[in-house]
Amino acid sequence: MKKEEFIVYYSKAGNIKYSLMSLILFVGAAICLFVKFDMDATMEIFMKTIAFIGLLFFGYAFIFFCKRIFNKNEMLIVNSKGITDNSSAISLGFIPWGEIESAYIGEVLNNRFIELKIKNEEKYLNNLSFFKKFFINSNKKMGHEIVCITLNTTDYSLDEVLDEIKKYMVKYKK
């Protein structure tokens, strides 16, 4: 029996682009951290703190995207059971159709993504690490769902993937 599913894979070119951008911002943060600027002490402490946070964030992002360049795993799987989302560092993984109320396109500053409205959000949030929960709750405070599927590093369009998700929802959601 043929297994029916829609799979989105990572794009090497997209991940190379994001890893290079992360590296540039990491170097910029390192320069700001280690170069002495002519400013008062309070401002310098503030600048160094921001630079340190940038160093950690963009260093992590660089490693994250470099790993994904060689990742042959699926980024998104849509099948008869539900959706498995591995599109970002704060993805929830597998979500069965019975838990998904709707799917639509959301946007923040010209960045578009697919949002899934989940019935029992606490069920998913309770099992997450502090950092994942913090960032997902930050998204919620900005009016977004706990599941935001980003396709920036794929060769698929949001509309194409959303259409596939909706086809599966109609067919398999009970």
C-alpha positions as CSV (number, residue, x, y, z in Angstrom):
1,M,0.0,0.0,0.0
2,K,1.4,3.4,-1.0
3,K,2.0,5.8,1.9
4,E,0.3,9.1,1.1
5,E,2.2,12.1,2.4
6,F,3.5,15.5,1.5
7,I,7.1,16.1,2.6
8,V,9.1,19.4,2.6
9,Y,12.9,19.1,2.8
10,Y,15.5,21.7,3.8
11,S,17.1,23.6,0.9
12,K,20.9,23.7,1.1
13,A,21.1,27.1,-0.7
14,G,18.6,28.6,1.8
15,N,20.5,27.3,4.8
16,I,23.9,28.4,3.3
17,K,22.4,31.9,2.9
18,Y,21.2,32.0,6.5
19,S,24.4,30.6,7.9
20,L,26.4,33.3,6.1
21,M,24.2,36.0,7.4
22,S,24.5,34.6,10.9
23,L,28.3,34.5,10.6
24,I,28.4,38.2,9.5
25,L,26.2,39.3,12.4
26,F,28.3,37.1,14.8
27,V,31.5,38.9,13.6
28,G,29.7,42.2,13.9
29,A,28.8,41.4,17.5
30,A,32.3,40.2,18.2
31,I,33.7,43.5,16.9
32,C,31.3,45.5,19.1
33,L,32.3,43.4,22.1
34,F,36.0,43.6,21.8
35,V,36.6,47.0,20.2
36,K,36.8,50.0,22.5
37,F,34.4,52.8,21.6
38,D,34.5,56.4,22.8
39,M,31.4,56.6,25.0
40,D,30.5,56.9,28.7
41,A,30.8,53.9,31.0
42,T,27.1,53.2,31.3
43,M,26.6,53.3,27.5
44,E,29.7,51.1,27.0
45,I,28.3,48.5,29.5
46,F,25.0,48.5,27.7
47,M,26.7,48.2,24.3
48,K,28.9,45.3,25.5
49,T,25.9,43.5,27.0
50,I,23.9,43.8,23.7
51,A,27.0,42.6,21.8
52,F,27.5,39.6,24.1
53,I,23.8,38.6,23.6
54,G,24.3,39.0,19.9
55,L,27.4,36.9,20.0
56,L,25.6,34.1,21.7
57,F,22.5,34.3,19.5
58,F,24.2,34.6,16.2
59,G,26.8,32.0,17.1
60,Y,24.0,29.6,17.9
61,A,22.2,30.5,14.7
62,F,25.4,29.9,12.6
63,I,25.8,26.5,14.1
64,F,22.1,25.7,13.7
65,F,22.0,26.6,10.0
66,C,25.3,24.9,9.3
67,K,23.9,21.7,10.7
68,R,20.8,22.0,8.6
69,I,23.0,22.4,5.4
70,F,23.8,18.7,5.8
71,N,20.5,17.6,7.3
72,K,18.7,15.1,5.1
73,N,15.7,14.9,7.4
74,E,12.3,16.1,6.6
75,M,11.4,19.7,7.6
76,L,7.7,19.2,7.4
77,I,5.6,16.0,7.0
78,V,1.9,16.2,6.2
79,N,0.1,12.8,6.2
80,S,-3.1,11.0,7.2
81,K,-2.1,11.1,10.9
82,G,-1.3,14.9,11.1
83,I,1.6,17.3,10.7
84,T,5.2,16.8,11.9
85,D,6.9,20.3,12.1
86,N,10.7,20.5,12.3
87,S,10.9,23.9,10.6
88,S,12.4,25.9,13.4
89,A,14.2,25.7,16.8
90,I,10.9,26.1,18.6
91,S,8.9,23.5,16.5
92,L,6.6,21.2,18.4
93,G,7.1,18.1,16.3
94,F,4.1,15.9,15.6
95,I,0.6,17.3,15.9
96,P,-2.4,15.0,15.1
97,W,-5.3,16.3,13.0
98,G,-7.6,16.1,15.9
99,E,-5.6,18.8,17.7
100,I,-5.5,21.2,14.7
101,E,-8.4,23.7,14.5
102,S,-7.2,25.7,11.5
103,A,-4.2,26.7,9.3
104,Y,-3.6,30.1,7.8
105,I,-0.8,32.5,6.8
106,G,0.6,34.9,9.4
107,E,3.0,37.8,8.9
108,V,5.5,39.8,10.9
109,L,7.4,42.6,9.2
110,N,7.1,41.0,5.7
111,N,8.1,37.6,7.0
112,R,5.3,35.2,6.3
113,F,4.7,31.8,7.8
114,I,2.0,29.2,8.3
115,E,0.2,29.3,11.6
116,L,-1.7,26.3,13.1
117,K,-4.4,27.0,15.7
118,I,-4.1,24.1,18.2
119,K,-7.0,23.0,20.5
120,N,-5.1,22.1,23.7
121,E,-2.0,24.4,23.7
122,E,-1.1,23.6,27.3
123,K,-0.7,20.0,26.5
124,Y,2.2,20.9,24.2
125,L,3.6,23.8,26.1
126,N,3.9,21.8,29.4
127,N,6.5,19.4,27.9
128,L,8.9,22.0,26.5
129,S,12.2,23.4,27.8
130,F,12.2,26.8,29.4
131,F,13.7,28.5,26.3
132,K,11.2,26.9,23.8
133,K,8.3,27.8,26.1
134,F,9.6,31.4,26.5
135,F,9.9,32.0,22.7
136,I,6.6,30.4,21.9
137,N,4.9,32.5,24.6
138,S,6.6,35.6,23.2
139,N,5.0,34.7,19.8
140,K,1.6,34.3,21.5
141,K,1.9,37.7,23.2
142,M,2.4,39.2,19.7
143,G,-0.9,37.6,18.6
144,H,0.4,34.5,16.9
145,E,-0.3,30.8,17.4
146,I,2.1,28.4,19.2
147,V,2.8,26.7,15.9
148,C,4.4,28.9,13.2
149,I,5.8,26.9,10.3
150,T,8.6,28.8,8.5
151,L,9.6,27.8,5.0
152,N,12.4,30.3,4.5
153,T,15.0,27.6,3.9
154,T,12.9,25.5,1.4
155,D,12.1,25.6,-2.2
156,Y,8.3,25.7,-1.5
157,S,6.0,28.6,-1.4
158,L,3.8,29.2,1.6
159,D,0.6,29.2,-0.5
160,E,1.6,25.8,-2.0
161,V,2.2,24.2,1.4
162,L,-0.9,25.7,2.9
163,D,-3.0,24.3,0.1
164,E,-1.5,20.9,0.7
165,I,-2.2,21.2,4.5
166,K,-5.8,22.2,3.8
167,K,-6.3,19.3,1.4
168,Y,-5.1,16.8,4.1
169,M,-7.2,18.6,6.7
170,V,-10.4,18.1,4.6
171,K,-9.6,14.5,4.0
172,Y,-8.3,13.3,7.4
173,K,-9.5,15.6,10.1
174,K,-12.2,13.9,12.1
